[in-house]
Amino acid sequence: MPTPSAPEVPIRDDVIRLGQFLKLAGIADSGADARALLDDGAVTVNGEPEDRRGRQLVRGDVVAVSLPQGVESAVVG
């Protein structure tokens, strides 16, 4: 679930695809990195596991990624 410290990452449009958001939030360096995180089962959206890079996100969605250094979260803004 969201943590109070999860930064809000503003988006231009009303929706953004999960793969694009991971790059915009600085969690993934490239589309290939985003795909690898999704394939590894490291990504949740609003607390639910997600493996679709094309998943449509809207403002308020919370994305969390389990990384070796800990969980990194961001809120779609």
N, CA, C and O atoms as CSV, one atom per row, in Angstrom:
chain,resi,resn,atom,element,x,y,z
A,1,MET,N,N,0.840,-1.187,0.000
A,1,MET,CA,C,0.000,0.000,0.000
A,1,MET,C,C,0.880,1.244,0.000
A,1,MET,O,O,2.084,1.140,0.239
A,2,PRO,N,N,0.320,2.399,-0.258
A,2,PRO,CA,C,1.131,3.607,-0.367
A,2,PRO,C,C,1.816,3.961,0.945
A,2,PRO,O,O,1.287,3.757,2.037
A,3,THR,N,N,2.992,4.488,0.785
A,3,THR,CA,C,3.705,4.993,1.943
A,3,THR,C,C,3.658,6.505,1.893
A,3,THR,O,O,3.601,7.085,0.808
A,4,PRO,N,N,3.680,7.161,3.053
A,4,PRO,CA,C,3.613,8.615,3.050
A,4,PRO,C,C,4.755,9.261,2.275
A,4,PRO,O,O,4.637,10.398,1.818
A,5,SER,N,N,5.860,8.532,2.128
A,5,SER,CA,C,7.025,9.105,1.455
A,5,SER,C,C,7.036,8.863,-0.052
A,5,SER,O,O,7.964,9.298,-0.734
A,6,ALA,N,N,6.018,8.172,-0.587
A,6,ALA,CA,C,5.989,7.898,-2.018
A,6,ALA,C,C,5.808,9.208,-2.776
A,6,ALA,O,O,4.811,9.904,-2.586
A,7,PRO,N,N,6.765,9.545,-3.632
A,7,PRO,CA,C,6.649,10.811,-4.375
A,7,PRO,C,C,5.554,10.747,-5.433
A,7,PRO,O,O,5.270,9.687,-5.989
A,8,GLU,N,N,4.956,11.881,-5.695
A,8,GLU,CA,C,3.970,11.978,-6.765
A,8,GLU,C,C,4.703,12.380,-8.036
A,8,GLU,O,O,5.436,13.369,-8.053
A,9,VAL,N,N,4.505,11.614,-9.092
A,9,VAL,CA,C,5.147,11.880,-10.370
A,9,VAL,C,C,4.087,12.399,-11.331
A,9,VAL,O,O,3.191,11.652,-11.725
A,10,PRO,N,N,4.181,13.684,-11.717
A,10,PRO,CA,C,3.146,14.250,-12.583
A,10,PRO,C,C,3.178,13.666,-13.996
A,10,PRO,O,O,4.243,13.385,-14.545
A,11,ILE,N,N,1.992,13.491,-14.567
A,11,ILE,CA,C,1.882,13.029,-15.958
A,11,ILE,C,C,1.156,14.110,-16.753
A,11,ILE,O,O,0.392,14.899,-16.198
A,12,ARG,N,N,1.409,14.134,-18.071
A,12,ARG,CA,C,0.814,15.161,-18.938
A,12,ARG,C,C,-0.632,14.869,-19.276
A,12,ARG,O,O,-1.469,15.771,-19.273
A,13,ASP,N,N,-0.929,13.612,-19.567
A,13,ASP,CA,C,-2.265,13.243,-20.023
A,13,ASP,C,C,-3.060,12.636,-18.865
A,13,ASP,O,O,-2.590,12.612,-17.728
A,14,ASP,N,N,-4.257,12.150,-19.159
A,14,ASP,CA,C,-5.095,11.559,-18.122
A,14,ASP,C,C,-4.647,10.152,-17.746
A,14,ASP,O,O,-4.901,9.696,-16.632
A,15,VAL,N,N,-3.983,9.465,-18.667
A,15,VAL,CA,C,-3.504,8.102,-18.410
A,15,VAL,C,C,-2.073,7.975,-18.907
A,15,VAL,O,O,-1.607,8.758,-19.735
A,16,ILE,N,N,-1.384,6.960,-18.374
A,16,ILE,CA,C,-0.033,6.635,-18.827
A,16,ILE,C,C,0.137,5.127,-18.701
A,16,ILE,O,O,-0.420,4.505,-17.796
A,17,ARG,N,N,0.899,4.551,-19.602
A,17,ARG,CA,C,1.154,3.106,-19.536
A,17,ARG,C,C,2.207,2.832,-18.457
A,17,ARG,O,O,3.096,3.647,-18.212
A,18,LEU,N,N,2.082,1.675,-17.826
A,18,LEU,CA,C,2.949,1.315,-16.710
A,18,LEU,C,C,4.424,1.361,-17.098
A,18,LEU,O,O,5.240,1.888,-16.342
A,19,GLY,N,N,4.778,0.821,-18.254
A,19,GLY,CA,C,6.181,0.831,-18.685
A,19,GLY,C,C,6.723,2.247,-18.805
A,19,GLY,O,O,7.854,2.521,-18.404
A,20,GLN,N,N,5.910,3.151,-19.360
A,20,GLN,CA,C,6.325,4.549,-19.493
A,20,GLN,C,C,6.461,5.199,-18.119
A,20,GLN,O,O,7.389,5.972,-17.883
A,21,PHE,N,N,5.534,4.884,-17.215
A,21,PHE,CA,C,5.578,5.486,-15.885
A,21,PHE,C,C,6.816,5.038,-15.117
A,21,PHE,O,O,7.429,5.841,-14.415
A,22,LEU,N,N,7.189,3.772,-15.241
A,22,LEU,CA,C,8.387,3.287,-14.544
A,22,LEU,C,C,9.620,4.066,-14.983
A,22,LEU,O,O,10.493,4.366,-14.169
A,23,LYS,N,N,9.690,4.395,-16.274
A,23,LYS,CA,C,10.814,5.201,-16.774
A,23,LYS,C,C,10.696,6.640,-16.298
A,23,LYS,O,O,11.686,7.220,-15.851
A,24,LEU,N,N,9.503,7.232,-16.385
A,24,LEU,CA,C,9.294,8.619,-15.972
A,24,LEU,C,C,9.625,8.816,-14.489
A,24,LEU,O,O,10.187,9.841,-14.105
A,25,ALA,N,N,9.276,7.836,-13.670
A,25,ALA,CA,C,9.518,7.923,-12.229
A,25,ALA,C,C,10.981,7.646,-11.869
A,25,ALA,O,O,11.382,7.813,-10.717
A,26,GLY,N,N,11.778,7.221,-12.863
A,26,GLY,CA,C,13.184,6.932,-12.602
A,26,GLY,C,C,13.423,5.582,-11.956
A,26,GLY,O,O,14.514,5.316,-11.452
A,27,ILE,N,N,12.412,4.728,-11.968
A,27,ILE,CA,C,12.550,3.390,-11.383
A,27,ILE,C,C,13.209,2.441,-12.374
A,27,ILE,O,O,13.976,1.562,-11.980
A,28,ALA,N,N,12.912,2.617,-13.664
A,28,ALA,CA,C,13.526,1.821,-14.738
A,28,ALA,C,C,14.265,2.771,-15.667
A,28,ALA,O,O,13.773,3.855,-15.980
A,29,ASP,N,N,15.453,2.357,-16.105
A,29,ASP,CA,C,16.249,3.195,-17.003
A,29,ASP,C,C,15.788,3.108,-18.451
A,29,ASP,O,O,16.002,4.036,-19.231
A,30,SER,N,N,15.154,1.992,-18.812
A,30,SER,CA,C,14.748,1.786,-20.202
A,30,SER,C,C,13.517,0.888,-20.242
A,30,SER,O,O,13.096,0.340,-19.224
A,31,GLY,N,N,12.957,0.752,-21.423
A,31,GLY,CA,C,11.837,-0.158,-21.598
A,31,GLY,C,C,12.217,-1.593,-21.282
A,31,GLY,O,O,11.409,-2.351,-20.746
A,32,ALA,N,N,13.455,-1.972,-21.615
A,32,ALA,CA,C,13.926,-3.326,-21.318
A,32,ALA,C,C,14.019,-3.544,-19.809
A,32,ALA,O,O,13.698,-4.625,-19.314
A,33,ASP,N,N,14.456,-2.522,-19.084
A,33,ASP,CA,C,14.518,-2.622,-17.623
A,33,ASP,C,C,13.113,-2.760,-17.040
A,33,ASP,O,O,12.890,-3.555,-16.127
A,34,ALA,N,N,12.166,-1.980,-17.571
A,34,ALA,CA,C,10.784,-2.064,-17.106
A,34,ALA,C,C,10.229,-3.464,-17.349
A,34,ALA,O,O,9.591,-4.041,-16.470
A,35,ARG,N,N,10.471,-4.010,-18.539
A,35,ARG,CA,C,10.000,-5.355,-18.870
A,35,ARG,C,C,10.592,-6.389,-17.912
A,35,ARG,O,O,9.887,-7.291,-17.460
A,36,ALA,N,N,11.879,-6.261,-17.604
A,36,ALA,CA,C,12.537,-7.211,-16.696
A,36,ALA,C,C,11.909,-7.150,-15.302
A,36,ALA,O,O,11.686,-8.189,-14.680
A,37,LEU,N,N,11.625,-5.950,-14.812
A,37,LEU,CA,C,10.988,-5.809,-13.497
A,37,LEU,C,C,9.610,-6.470,-13.501
A,37,LEU,O,O,9.245,-7.157,-12.547
A,38,LEU,N,N,8.849,-6.262,-14.570
A,38,LEU,CA,C,7.519,-6.854,-14.678
A,38,LEU,C,C,7.602,-8.371,-14.790
A,38,LEU,O,O,6.813,-9.082,-14.168
A,39,ASP,N,N,8.553,-8.872,-15.577
A,39,ASP,CA,C,8.730,-10.315,-15.743
A,39,ASP,C,C,9.140,-10.985,-14.438
A,39,ASP,O,O,8.790,-12.139,-14.191
A,40,ASP,N,N,9.890,-10.252,-13.597
A,40,ASP,CA,C,10.355,-10.789,-12.315
A,40,ASP,C,C,9.267,-10.764,-11.242
A,40,ASP,O,O,9.472,-11.281,-10.143
A,41,GLY,N,N,8.111,-10.169,-11.549
A,41,GLY,CA,C,7.042,-10.085,-10.567
A,41,GLY,C,C,7.322,-9.072,-9.473
A,41,GLY,O,O,6.795,-9.187,-8.366
A,42,ALA,N,N,8.156,-8.074,-9.778
A,42,ALA,CA,C,8.579,-7.099,-8.778
A,42,ALA,C,C,7.644,-5.899,-8.664
A,42,ALA,O,O,7.833,-5.059,-7.784
A,43,VAL,N,N,6.628,-5.799,-9.545
A,43,VAL,CA,C,5.813,-4.586,-9.627
A,43,VAL,C,C,4.397,-4.839,-9.105
A,43,VAL,O,O,3.767,-5.844,-9.435
A,44,THR,N,N,3.912,-3.902,-8.282
A,44,THR,CA,C,2.514,-3.914,-7.883
A,44,THR,C,C,1.898,-2.561,-8.219
A,44,THR,O,O,2.577,-1.534,-8.205
A,45,VAL,N,N,0.608,-2.575,-8.521
A,45,VAL,CA,C,-0.169,-1.354,-8.742
A,45,VAL,C,C,-1.317,-1.390,-7.741
A,45,VAL,O,O,-2.139,-2.307,-7.751
A,46,ASN,N,N,-1.360,-0.394,-6.889
A,46,ASN,CA,C,-2.391,-0.330,-5.838
A,46,ASN,C,C,-2.414,-1.612,-5.001
A,46,ASN,O,O,-3.475,-2.078,-4.587
A,47,GLY,N,N,-1.230,-2.169,-4.760
A,47,GLY,CA,C,-1.104,-3.348,-3.916
A,47,GLY,C,C,-1.338,-4.677,-4.605
A,47,GLY,O,O,-1.203,-5.728,-3.979
A,48,GLU,N,N,-1.688,-4.653,-5.886
A,48,GLU,CA,C,-1.952,-5.883,-6.644
A,48,GLU,C,C,-0.798,-6.158,-7.602
A,48,GLU,O,O,-0.335,-5.239,-8.279
A,49,PRO,N,N,-0.320,-7.408,-7.676
A,49,PRO,CA,C,0.760,-7.732,-8.617
A,49,PRO,C,C,0.363,-7.386,-10.054
A,49,PRO,O,O,-0.782,-7.585,-10.457
A,50,GLU,N,N,1.317,-6.870,-10.811
A,50,GLU,CA,C,1.048,-6.485,-12.203
A,50,GLU,C,C,2.223,-6.892,-13.072
A,50,GLU,O,O,3.379,-6.678,-12.706
A,51,ASP,N,N,1.922,-7.489,-14.241
A,51,ASP,CA,C,2.994,-7.890,-15.155
A,51,ASP,C,C,2.782,-7.364,-16.571
A,51,ASP,O,O,3.494,-7.756,-17.495
A,52,ARG,N,N,1.801,-6.476,-16.741
A,52,ARG,CA,C,1.520,-5.932,-18.077
A,52,ARG,C,C,2.140,-4.551,-18.226
A,52,ARG,O,O,1.752,-3.606,-17.538
A,53,ARG,N,N,3.099,-4.444,-19.125
A,53,ARG,CA,C,3.770,-3.158,-19.350
A,53,ARG,C,C,2.795,-2.112,-19.877
A,53,ARG,O,O,2.981,-0.919,-19.640
A,54,GLY,N,N,1.748,-2.552,-20.594
A,54,GLY,CA,C,0.778,-1.638,-21.172
A,54,GLY,C,C,-0.376,-1.272,-20.255
A,54,GLY,O,O,-1.295,-0.570,-20.675
A,55,ARG,N,N,-0.346,-1.731,-19.016
A,55,ARG,CA,C,-1.418,-1.406,-18.052
A,55,ARG,C,C,-1.611,0.101,-17.992
A,55,ARG,O,O,-0.647,0.848,-17.822
A,56,GLN,N,N,-2.852,0.549,-18.130
A,56,GLN,CA,C,-3.169,1.971,-18.086
A,56,GLN,C,C,-3.245,2.430,-16.632
A,56,GLN,O,O,-3.987,1.858,-15.834
A,57,LEU,N,N,-2.483,3.451,-16.297
A,57,LEU,CA,C,-2.505,4.036,-14.963
A,57,LEU,C,C,-3.202,5.383,-15.023
A,57,LEU,O,O,-3.119,6.092,-16.025
A,58,VAL,N,N,-3.886,5.728,-13.950
A,58,VAL,CA,C,-4.533,7.030,-13.830
A,58,VAL,C,C,-4.018,7.721,-12.575
A,58,VAL,O,O,-3.385,7.097,-11.724
A,59,ARG,N,N,-4.294,9.000,-12.473
A,59,ARG,CA,C,-3.839,9.758,-11.308
A,59,ARG,C,C,-4.329,9.109,-10.014
A,59,ARG,O,O,-5.484,8.700,-9.901
A,60,GLY,N,N,-3.428,9.027,-9.053
A,60,GLY,CA,C,-3.756,8.419,-7.769
A,60,GLY,C,C,-3.312,6.976,-7.649
A,60,GLY,O,O,-3.224,6.454,-6.537
A,61,ASP,N,N,-3.026,6.306,-8.780
A,61,ASP,CA,C,-2.521,4.940,-8.707
A,61,ASP,C,C,-1.156,4.933,-8.029
A,61,ASP,O,O,-0.347,5.838,-8.236
A,62,VAL,N,N,-0.906,3.908,-7.219
A,62,VAL,CA,C,0.369,3.771,-6.520
A,62,VAL,C,C,1.112,2.578,-7.108
A,62,VAL,O,O,0.609,1.455,-7.109
A,63,VAL,N,N,2.310,2.840,-7.604
A,63,VAL,CA,C,3.154,1.804,-8.184
A,63,VAL,C,C,4.302,1.537,-7.213
A,63,VAL,O,O,4.987,2.466,-6.785
A,64,ALA,N,N,4.507,0.273,-6.869
A,64,ALA,CA,C,5.604,-0.111,-5.988
A,64,ALA,C,C,6.424,-1.188,-6.684
A,64,ALA,O,O,5.877,-2.086,-7.323
A,65,VAL,N,N,7.744,-1.085,-6.552
A,65,VAL,CA,C,8.652,-2.038,-7.184
A,65,VAL,C,C,9.625,-2.551,-6.136
A,65,VAL,O,O,10.286,-1.765,-5.457
A,66,SER,N,N,9.712,-3.872,-6.006
A,66,SER,CA,C,10.660,-4.488,-5.085
A,66,SER,C,C,12.016,-4.571,-5.776
A,66,SER,O,O,12.181,-5.295,-6.757
A,67,LEU,N,N,12.975,-3.828,-5.258
A,67,LEU,CA,C,14.330,-3.799,-5.789
A,67,LEU,C,C,15.283,-4.385,-4.751
A,67,LEU,O,O,14.919,-4.489,-3.579
A,68,PRO,N,N,16.502,-4.774,-5.156
A,68,PRO,CA,C,17.448,-5.308,-4.173
A,68,PRO,C,C,17.694,-4.363,-2.994
A,68,PRO,O,O,17.918,-4.821,-1.874
A,69,GLN,N,N,17.654,-3.064,-3.235
A,69,GLN,CA,C,17.912,-2.090,-2.170
A,69,GLN,C,C,16.648,-1.745,-1.365
A,69,GLN,O,O,16.712,-0.945,-0.432
A,70,GLY,N,N,15.510,-2.340,-1.718
A,70,GLY,CA,C,14.264,-2.087,-1.003
A,70,GLY,C,C,13.142,-1.773,-1.962
A,70,GLY,O,O,13.317,-1.837,-3.179
A,71,VAL,N,N,11.996,-1.436,-1.420
A,71,VAL,CA,C,10.823,-1.126,-2.239
A,71,VAL,C,C,10.841,0.351,-2.599
A,71,VAL,O,O,11.017,1.214,-1.739
A,72,GLU,N,N,10.655,0.627,-3.883
A,72,GLU,CA,C,10.552,2.005,-4.364
A,72,GLU,C,C,9.127,2.211,-4.855
A,72,GLU,O,O,8.609,1.424,-5.647
A,73,SER,N,N,8.498,3.287,-4.370
A,73,SER,CA,C,7.109,3.564,-4.717
A,73,SER,C,C,6.989,4.948,-5.352
A,73,SER,O,O,7.811,5.836,-5.124
A,74,ALA,N,N,5.943,5.101,-6.152
A,74,ALA,CA,C,5.624,6.402,-6.742
A,74,ALA,C,C,4.125,6.452,-6.988
A,74,ALA,O,O,3.494,5.433,-7.271
A,75,VAL,N,N,3.568,7.646,-6.877
A,75,VAL,CA,C,2.149,7.881,-7.095
A,75,VAL,C,C,1.976,8.615,-8.421
A,75,VAL,O,O,2.680,9.585,-8.700
A,76,VAL,N,N,1.034,8.143,-9.233
A,76,VAL,CA,C,0.736,8.815,-10.490
A,76,VAL,C,C,0.049,10.147,-10.155
A,76,VAL,O,O,-0.969,10.173,-9.464
A,77,GLY,N,N,0.625,11.256,-10.658
A,77,GLY,CA,C,0.089,12.570,-10.304
A,77,GLY,C,C,-0.493,13.324,-11.440
A,77,GLY,O,O,-0.974,14.442,-11.257
